[in-house]
Amino acid sequence: MVLQYKLKSKKRWNDYPGKDKLEFSTDKYDFRLLNEAKTKVLVEKNNYENVMKRFRQIEFFKNR
């Protein structure tokens, strides 16, 4: 899975480099989750906490 982010005022999505490499706090960004091939959006644009919650749910059931 690929986590992407963008500033709320921008249009272009970028791959997520890690929380410590962001210029601002996660509140100023939108996040989304894509499949590995980047062809399907698994989680639409949302805040960091909701996207990571869904990411953990998917990982939990994938590795059961």
RAUR-V715514 format. One record per pair of residues at least 24 apart in sequence whose ideal C-beta (glycine too) atoms are under 10 Angstrom apart, sorted by sequence separation. I is the first residue (numbers start at 1). J is the second residue. D is the distance in whole Angstrom. If there is no record, write none. Layout:
I_J_D ; I_J_D
This chain:
5_29_5 ; 6_30_6 ; 31_55_10 ; 4_29_10 ; 5_30_7 ; 6_31_8 ; 13_38_10 ; 26_51_10 ; 33_58_8 ; 4_30_9 ; 5_31_5 ; 6_32_9 ; 22_48_10 ; 26_52_9 ; 4_31_7 ; 5_32_8 ; 3_31_6 ; 4_32_5 ; 3_32_8 ; 4_33_8 ; 19_48_8 ; 2_32_9 ; 3_33_6 ; 4_34_6 ; 2_33_7 ; 3_34_8 ; 1_33_6 ; 2_34_5 ; 13_45_9 ; 16_48_9 ; 1_34_7 ; 2_35_7 ; 19_52_10 ; 1_35_6 ; 2_36_7 ; 4_38_9 ; 1_36_6 ; 2_37_9 ; 16_51_10 ; 2_38_6 ; 1_38_10 ; 4_41_9 ; 8_45_9 ; 3_42_10 ; 6_45_9 ; 2_42_9 ; 3_43_9 ; 5_45_10 ; 1_42_7 ; 4_45_10 ; 1_43_9 ; 5_48_8 ; 3_48_9 ; 5_51_9 ; 4_51_9 ; 3_51_7 ; 3_52_8 ; 3_55_7 ; 1_54_10 ; 1_55_7 ; 1_58_7 ; 1_59_8 ; 1_62_9
